[in-house]
């Protein structure tokens, strides 16, 4: 395939935001091979291993654990690399940003340098990350899992139980909504699982209060500011800086920088974030303009499509009167965001191969069988994906209405 077909180049934004980032077109077999190699290099010989979500919350936890083990990387080489990127005028703010940063960074081997290895994982790759730790870690390694919640215990059972027999300890910190049976099974496997209140704490809060280490005040401030964005409180403007930087930086870079500076990011990083935001804001505007609002069970559900920052798009749509917002992405997944009037995002996502929080969830409907399905997805701005998600909204609306009717009936019977 001609590289020009999948790179932004001089194409208008209205066209390239309808397509996934270049990483989507990189074969899974090659991507898996690269990920396996990097995981092995990060894990082998490590004193501890952290499996964490690759966002600001998960990486804050990783930085805290490295601080507790005195295993933080030197930040100076990362700052030099950021300055070099700024000088070269790079502007590739898409889903492949982390991979691009790691591939082009002269610190490409940084992932193997700390005695606390770091593996970035998502909700649907926890099992793979656990399998890699089981395969490559030394006996008696300390294992931490942060900011991740499995939908079902069965698919992580085998690697987790294997690790429970060989590791010195497994500690799992999270703040998502756990199924009681899954949480019980994880604890029965020998894991020290601590789950915070998803309405009050982010996982950085949970990690900070759970680790036996005398953290100084900057770590408390980091948890507070991370929470401000992760729980969408939005009272501290610095939380947007953390969230944006974690998205655009490689995992090792972000962990090293916030480990050294906390929320007071150095000028080089602030300049880097400001430069990337020009493109980010333009994509937000485009996605908001594409949105269509639907009335579902008394809720106003705004649905849009495109490669964009879903949280900011959702916030703009809520400000325009939506109770819930859906951002369908070119790669086939979707983000669902709620409001004070809609706290069922995780229920909707659960019906379309996803999950999450009452006001923030994600999913990827199982509707893509081949590249023709993706071609239809791109050319119709996610029509099929939008349809099945709206059907899930309708099903949840019916459930909520039925529960309300049952409650009214019970009240009348009691009278």
N, C-alpha and C positions, 0 to 999 in steps of 0.2 A: 504494500500500500504506500502511496506517495505521502510522505510526512506532511506535506502542505495541506492534505485533506483533513488532518486531525489536529493541526496546530492553529492557534488563534490567528497569527499572521496579521494581515490587513483586512480580514473579514469584519463586517459590521457586527457590533455587539448584539443586535437583534437576532442574528443568525447563530453566532457561536455559543450564546448562552442557552440555546436549545439542545446543544450536544454535550455529552459528558466530557470531562477532562481527558487529556491524552492517556492517562493511566488506565482508563477503561478499556482501551484497545490493546493493552499489553497482555499477552496470553497468560491465563492463570497458571499454566504449567511453569512458565519462566518466572512469574511473580512468586509462586510458591517455592521454587528452587532458591531464589534470592532470599526470601523470608526465612527459610529453613537454615540457610548458611549464616545469616546474621544472628538468628536466635542461638544457634550453636556457639558462635563466637562470643555472644553476650553471656551465655549461661556457664560454659565450661570454666571450672576453677573458681566460680564466684562463691563468696561467703553467704550471700543472700540473693534472692531473685524477686523482682517485683513484676507482677502482671497487672497492668493498669490501662484503663481507658485513656486514649491519647488526647483527651481534651484538657482544659486548664485544671479541672478538678482532679482528674486522675493523675496528672503529672505533678501537681502540687503534693499529692500523697507520696509519689516516688521521690521527690526532692526531700521531703521530710524524713523518709526512711534512710536515704543516703546520708542525711545530716546526722541521724541517730547512730549510724555505723561509721561516721567519719569517712565517708566514701564519695564525697562530692568531687566532680571534675573541676579542673582549673578553668575559670571562665574567660581568661584573657584570649586564648586562641579563638574562641567562639565570637568574641567581640570583633576581632580582626577579620573574621570571615564575613560577619554582617556588614562591616564597613566596606569590604571588597564588593559585596553584592550591591550595595548602594551606589558605589562608584561605577559599576558596570550597568546600572540602570535596569536591573532585572525587574520584570513585572509579570509574574506568572501565577497570579493568585487564584488557584483552582484546587480541585480535589487532589491533585498530584503534588501539591506544594511541598509536603514533607519528603516525599521520595526524591523530588528534584533537589531539595536542599541537601539531602544526605548524599546523593550521587555526585553533586558538584562541589561539595564542601571538601576542603583539604583535610578536614577532620573526619573523613569517612570511616575511620576505624575507632572513633570515639566510643561507640557502643560496646566495645570489648575492653575498655580501659578501666572501668570502675569495678571494685570488688563486689558491688551490688549491681547485678545485671538488671536491665530494664527491657521488658517486652510490652509493646503496645498491642492492645487487643480490643475487640468490640464485643457486644453482647452475644454475637453469633460465632465468635472464634475463641471463646474461653476454652473449649475442649482441646482445640489445636495447640493453644499456648500451654495448657497443662501437660499435654502429651510431649511437647518439646522439652519442658522442664524435666519430666520423668525420664526422658531419653538421655539428656545431656548433663544434668546436674550431678554434682558429687553427693554422696550420702551425707546426711546430717546438715544439708543446706537449710537455711531459713527461707520459707516461701511466704510472700505476701500477695494477696489479690485485692485490688482497689478499684472502687467505682464501677463494678460490674455485677450484674444480676442475671443468673441463668433462668430461662423460662421453665426449665424442667430439670430435675436432678439426674434423670436417667442418662442423658447424653454427656454428662461430665463425670458420671459415677466411676467408670473404670480408671481413668488417669488420676482422679482425685484420691481414690482409695489406694492406688499404687503409691502415690506420693505420701500419703499418710503413714505408710509403713517405712519409708526410707528417709523422709525429711526429719529435721530436728523439731520443727514446728511449722504449722500453717496457720496464718492469721489472715482473715478476710474482713475488710472494712468497706462498708457501702452505705448508701442512703436511699436506694430505690425501694419500691414496694415488692417485698418478697412474699411468695406463696408460703403459707405456714408449713406445708409438707416438705417443700424444697429446703427451707431453712432448717427444719428438724433433721432432714437427711444429711445435710452438709455438716451439721454439728455432730451427728452420730458417727460420721466418718472420722472425727477427731479434729475438726477445724474449729479454731477460735473465731467465731463469726460475730461481728458487731455491726448491727444495722441501725443507723440513726433515723430520726423522724424526717421523712422527706420534705415536710413542710417547714422544718426548722433548721435542718443541718445539711451541709454538703458533705461529701466524703472527706474532704480535707479537715473539716471540723472533727469528724469521727476519728480520723487517723491521729490528729494532734492530741486528742484526749486519751487515746488508747495506747500510744507508745510510751514506754518507760524511759523518758529522756527529758532533760531539763531544757526545753526550747526557750529561746529568748523571745522578746515581744514581737520582733518582726515576723515570726512564724504565725503568731496569733493574728496579726494584721493580715498576713497573706490568706489565712483561712477565711477571715471576715470578708475580704474583698472578693475572693473566689466565690464565696457563698452569694454575694450580692448579684453576681451574674448567673450562677448556676441555678439559683432559685428565682431568678428573674425579678429581684427586688428593685434593682436599677436605681439605687440612691447614691452610689459612688461611681463617678465616671472612670475611675481607674480600672474597674472590673471589665469594662469593654476592651481596654488595652490588653489585659491579661488574656481574655477570650480570643481576641483577634491574633495576638502574637502566638498563642499556643496553636492556632490553626495554620498559621503561615510558617512557623519554624519547625525544624526537626525535633523529635522528642528529646534527644540528648542536649540539643541547644537550649530548649526551653527549661529543662530541668536544671541545667547548669546556671543559666542566667537568673532564674528566680531563686535558686539556691544561694546565689551570691548576693543578690540585691533585694529579694522580696518583691514588694509591689512598687518600689521606687526604681523603675526601669532606667537604665542608663540612656543618655542622649542618643547614642547610636541606634538603640532599639526603638526609641520613640520616633526617630526619623524614618526608620524602616516601616513601622506600623502606619505612620501618616502617609507615606508614599503609596502603600498598598490600598489604603482606604479610598483613594480616588476612584479606582476601579470598582471596589466593593460597593460604594454608594450608587454608582451608575447602574450596577446590576440590581440593587434593591429597587431603584426607581422603575426599572423595566419590569421586574416581577410584580410589583404593585399594580402597574398599569395593565398587566395581563389578567389580573384577578377577576373572577366572576363569583357573585354571592348567591347562595342557594338557601331557601327556607326549609329547614329540616326539623320537624317536631318542635317548633317554636324557637329553634336556634337559628341564628344567621351564621352560615358556614361559608367563609370566603376560601376559594380554591384557586391556586395559581400554579405556574410551572416555570422551571428554569434553573440554571446554575447560579445560585445566589446564597446569601447569608440568611438562612431560614428564620432565625430568631428575630432579627431586625425586620424582616418582611412581615412576619406574623404580628409583631408589635404595631407596625404601621396599619395593618389591616384591622387590628382590634381598635386602634384609635379612630378608624373610619366607621366603626359600628359593628364589626363582626364579633360574635361570641366565641367562635373557633376559627382557626385558620389551618389550611392544608397547603403545604408546599411540595409539589411533586417534582422530583429531580430527574434529570436526563438519564442517570444511571439506573433508574427504575424504582428507587426507594422513595419514601415520602416522610415528611415531618408533620406531626399534628400538634398544634398548640392550642391550649384552652384559655380560659379567663375565669374571673370570679363567678360568672354565670354558666360556665361550662367546665366541669371537672371530671370528664369521662374520656379524656384523650387515650388513656391506657386501655380502656374497654374497647374503643373503636379500633385501636392498633392491634389488640389481641385477636380480633376477628379477621385480620388480614396479615397474618404472619409477623406480628410485632409485639411491642409492649413498651412500658415506661412508667411515667408518672401520671396523676390525674390531669395535670395541666401541660404536660410535655411528653410526647411519645414519638416513636418512630416505627416504620414498618417497610416491608418490601413484598407486595402482593405476589403470589406465585402464579404469574400469568405470562411469563416470558419463556417460551419454549425454544426459540431460535432467533437468529439475527433479523428475520423478517418481522418478528414481534417487536424487536427494538426499533427497527426502521419505522414501523407504524407508530410506535411510542413517540419518537422524535418528530415525525412529520405531523402528528395530530396534537402535539403538546400534551402528551400523557392522557389521552382520552380514556383508554381502557382502565388505566390505573385510577383516574379520578372517579370513574363509574363505580368500581368495586369499593372504593373508600367511602363514597357517598352512600352506597348501599349499607355499609357497616354503620354509618351514622344513623341511618333510618332504623336499623335493627336495634341499636342502643336506645334510640328515642322511644321505640315501642316498648322496650324493657322498662325504661324509666317511667313511662306512662302507666304501664301495668302495675309496677310497684307502688306508684302513687294511688292507683285505684284500689289496690289491695289494702293499703294503709287507711284510705278513707272508709272502706267497707268494715275494716276491723274497728275503727273508731265508732262507726254507727252502731255496730253490734254491741260494743261495750256500753254505749249509752242505753 
